[in-house]
């Protein structure tokens, strides 16, 4: 099985079914608007009639930052609560949307409709929710136990350091290990979700267990494929940041900056499709075993 | 005639000598320290011990007969969990707590103390706590009783033998592997205050130090592998081949503390600050003009700069020296020449947790291997710690009782020097110790902006003038004495003008050099230089916990109606003005293109408790749609006041304190109020938040 071929097949599928991008982007934007609207009204009420409001748009500035923190210092718990609530909602929303994405990728029907997409979202939500709970167990095993053990070794190394280099190198190696472990967990449970859709099974634990020998057998190929797509996300992000730094921040050309930002979002959502489509083809070509 | 001329010249010459000699005597008397130290100390690198002998000569300059002597034994702060420092750290915010591991404690034992004539004082030794009864088992202050009182003008000659276990650095002083930073390490007498006795506080978590000016001679013996740096000037280095040790001798007059460091890896570099190369004639002239001083009075001497730097920071040597040069230059020009021959800048040895701290003629900086040149943290710490040579080193206030006098003034001064020498700095951001400033643009700021942003949050917790250990917590202590005090001083500068402020600080520095000033001395100088009574400023902002917040509460502009509905007595008749009549009148006015008149009302409010006072008032500026301006002033004593303007145009906006003089105002956003909102900028800000949120969704969805 040639990884490059799998990647290209997945690439074509992601493009063929790119209509989903529009749904996902609109949902992403609307949800963000919904979440941020209260803040907009707050900012408008407090600052739109003040000169401070003019500074807010330009960028972070010590004066308005100080005022803002001072004014709302008693609202930190509410603010943290707001963040937590939205984190949970985002978590649930992404579980819901994953059903639609994988459902449509796996579907032989190349025509994508919003109704079909939503119907897949609803259909797979309960099983994907169970997978999400299993993912949390996976994170606990990998980070709570494995990574914790690795961290202890680093602690011993760092304890006797004689130069700051040790701290710089160790903390970055640790971060890299954490990142790679995260990709493994994420990849593992992606295949569980795809398996559930392909087999149209409701048995999440069974699918998880079945996935273990598959991943063990194909670990390096599967991981390489995952990292390839991950690399695209990184490259796209670097390009975005570089270009963004040259874009105008004021005047009529500000719209270019806004569009560029949304284009970046579009590409990021597309890479999500690419992750699932490449993984689907890899799983299919491996015969689900 | 010739004889007369000669006699006259001779007379003038003699007079000049007498005057000069007299003047020098006054200075010498004023500045002659009441203390002399000679210390011999030996470092035992193996057991992390110091073995020392100290000879102290103390002169009683008060009018009291002094019966005892109090000493700081600061190292006992690290002796056990009963010390004030450790107990206070347990009560402190967790992040600022001290966690001493087994085997890492430090202590100091005075093994013998006696007078020059051999009479022993050891039996009279006792630990005392000036701040009873909170930490009764603290052993950081020791008292001995003399056999007879030291009479005014009398001297006492005391010998002390001591040994100390160096702690694995806990607070500023200690070791890590074979690197040492040794501060607050020798028995140090408190400051005798006439009529009050010894001022000798225990070592507190939220406090720095206080001591008397002295002449120091210190002999430091260390194994030969070490590179040593210390307060003062190295005058001798004698190697003993038998013991493999080198004894370095350092001397310095007129300082009130002595610190040293030893590390085998230090790179020692010496450079000269040559005043003529660093300062132009125009700069001298400008400063002399601002200070209203003769040119010669602002001239600076050369200074030897010594840098002890870790090899891994070798590429930052230039940055270190450039920052130090800027500090010597501007502190010298503005606040008076640096009076010592040397200044030693120490890049703190790895993990000795001794960075960013000042000692007379020596200070510690602090940097990282990876850093961005846009971020001025390194420059900031160098300028700040050197600046303490002035505010703490020369104007030696009691840091236990009035910490703002050095920390606040120095934070203010640091901001001025950084702004002058470097401009704005960039907010630092690190990820895994890698500077994110390399990759992303971060906002720039002046120090005074950051100080205000931080300082306003603690206004209602404690007065700035609170005793250091009595602040609500360590955050209140830090933000009040550094940032809030600096913000208040920046406010004062904006009130009195930058040149007057410069003269205030110059006068304060020169008048209280080698002395121990108090807050009232500073206020006195402010009043003297400005010629006005600014006591209210300090009462409101330094001695109380009053929030300062004035703002525009409302603004409105309404067309003045010449006719209003109702019944009116006109020429003895009752006449009713109806809606119809009004409409007719308005139509007629419109036809005749008669300009309407608007009544604009601006309501200003004092939201906070603090008030402006003295001759100061608040400027209120109202700008109208045709660009015209109206300016009114308000004393700001009432809770609110309404100003009314009648003009042929509507008001556009109103602004209180448009020049932003009152930097300490905790809510600058309510200082301006437009008649019509503009939501464009809010939208731009919100778009950024939306984009951040969109990214967060993508990031979080990766977890599921």
Interface residues (C-beta under 8 A of the other chain):
Chain A: X28 X29 X31 X32 X33 X35 X36 X39 X40 X43 X44 X46 X47 X48 X49 X50 X51 X52 X53 X54 X55 X56 X57 X58 X59 X60 X61 X62 X63 X64 X65 X66 X67 X69 X70 X71 X73 X87 X90 X91 X93 X94 X95 X97 X98 X128 X132 X135 X139 X161 X162 X163 X164 X165 X167 X168 X171 X172 X175 X186 X241 X245 X254 X258 X261 X265 X268 X269 X272
Chain B: X177 X312 X350 X351 X368 X369 X370 X427 X432 X433 X434 X439 X440 X441 X443 X445 X449 X450 X452 X453 X454 X456 X457 X653 X655 X666 X667 X668 X669 X670 X671 X672 X673 X674 X675 X676 X677 X678 X679 X680 X681 X682 X683 X684 X685 X686 X687 X689 X690 X691 X693 X694 X695 X696 X697 X698 X700 X701 X702 X703 X704
